[in-house]
Amino acid sequence: MTGRLLVAAAAAAIAVAPLVASTYHVLLMLPFMAYAVVLLGLNLLFGYAGLVSFGHALFIGIGAYTGAFLTSHCKIRSLEVILIAAAALGALVAAPVGALCVRYVKIYFGMLTLAFGMVFHTFVLKFYRLTGGDEGTPFLRPSLLGRSLEAMPKIDYLVGPYYYYSLAVLVLATLCMWRIVHSPFGLCLKTIRDNPAKAETLGIGVTRYRFHAFVISAVYAAVGGALLGPPIGNVDPTLAYWTHSGNIVFMTLLGGFTSFFGPVVGAFVFIYLQHWVMSVVPYWRLIFGAILAAIVIFAPGGLLGLLTPRRAAVRL
Amino acid sequence: MILVAEGLRKLYGEFCALDGVSLGVAAGEFVSIIGPNGAGKSTLINILTGLTPPSAGTVRFKEREIHGLGPVRLARLGMARSFQLVHIFPDLTVLETLQAAVVARLGRGTRLFASLARDRDVQREALEVAELFRLSDKLGALARHLPQGDKKLLDVASAFALRPEIILLDEPTSGVSTADKTAVMETLVGASRRIGLQAIIQVEHDMDIVFAYSDRIIALHQGKVLADGAPSSIQADQRVIDTVIGRRGRAR
């Protein structure tokens, strides 16, 4: 009950933020909401299926580039169409990549996903005519629910309609993921995370479930990637770079992969902490490295794991 | 015969773990496999359950060759097993563990948006199995927090939750205190009657348990069948006494 109240309070705080918070802070909420969508999906793979992907920037990149390509080259501005196309393309690419990767576990799975991520990064870097190479491709302002909103100043657009659109997508993504992890499918994933050999003797097809989890997580990453585009305005290969994959794994660990909302909290803390540290010292990666080490050593369940130490021991 | 093995041979390098083992298990039988350490008992169970491929020979379950089927399809065909070392889902509760087995049996694992908590069939069956195995008062406990005996029970209970036709148990009372062994076996036999299990094959070292519950005993020695028969004939077999049972009636 307390948990539900906290979630409701957090949702209400996010909803009223544009009315009470500064534009700077409201703008920071946009990447937070986009990453929260990505991480809900990533954690289906990480926290529920026990597979750590170091290549999910690939799917963020697919989502972001889909939006950039559609708005810049196809004159398609509808964000609904962009999100559906991003999700579909994410699933399409995840199918063959996942089919291969989920046959492996632990470091081999991680390295394979990393390899595919690097292949995609090179692709977007080198196929200049399609992606704009290192300069990237503009992500033109998308229309929301059929409304063009071109005349609106960019900041007003982002902290107004786009903010609430992102929030609606996040809420929808959260509700869907909540149902997934509390479904029979979610339970089967947890058995595979805990003991795949035992799961198989119960008739649970390990590879098949891992594959489904991989594709779902890729769809979430692609949708989140598409949401990241409009605030940035230009999609470039750094979105698909492997360090970006590392960042989202960091966010998941920071908030805690053992709880449903842990990664969402991780995204929030990461983004605000990053901007704050960057404003204070130029060596933000040094500070974040120390934080990551401290979390792994002292709080393997992340920030929310400190509050709900249900699975204190980390075994992946 | 529900399960038939013919000419099973298993080589690990030059070591021959099983050498020409043949057996058949009929519906209604409780078969115990006994033998000293290294006799090939666990290897035999692993081959019979499709976990390990034999170097030679065949295994047929319900008239079907099991080679290449794998544990998932065998479970769906009606074969369940438990392991010598406890196999549990450490971070799942007792109820979740049993629910998982029922979900798998009912083929509902691909239901992405269905509510597990509202699935009455899954709830009912999971609670029934928990009651059969006296785990009803521990439904919310994480498996890793259970005492060793309850972990073993949960492992076996999850196999029973599949409502299999045959179950293969690798030392179901290992790690259980001597005082609790009979209770575990009584629970197991009682549960097998309730779910209509057709056959049980167990590997067991405790000869009191073996002779008290088995319809038939197969004694293995150095990868070969030393004797195969009713408990009375096995008890009187001098070769089995010398190599497996020992004078004091214990294998260890």
Interface residues (C-beta under 8 A of the other chain):
Chain A: C176 R179 I180 H182 S183 P184 F185 G186 L187 C188 K190 T191 R193 D194 N195 A197 K198 A199 E200 T201 L202 G203 I204 G205 V206 Y209 H212 R310 R311 R315
Chain B: T49 G70 P71 V72 R73 A75 R76 A80 R81 F83 H87 I88 F89 P90 D91 L92 E96 T97 Q99 A100 A101 V103 A104 R105 R108 G109 T110 R111 L112 F113 A114 S115 L116 A117 D119 V122 L142 D155 S158 A159 L162
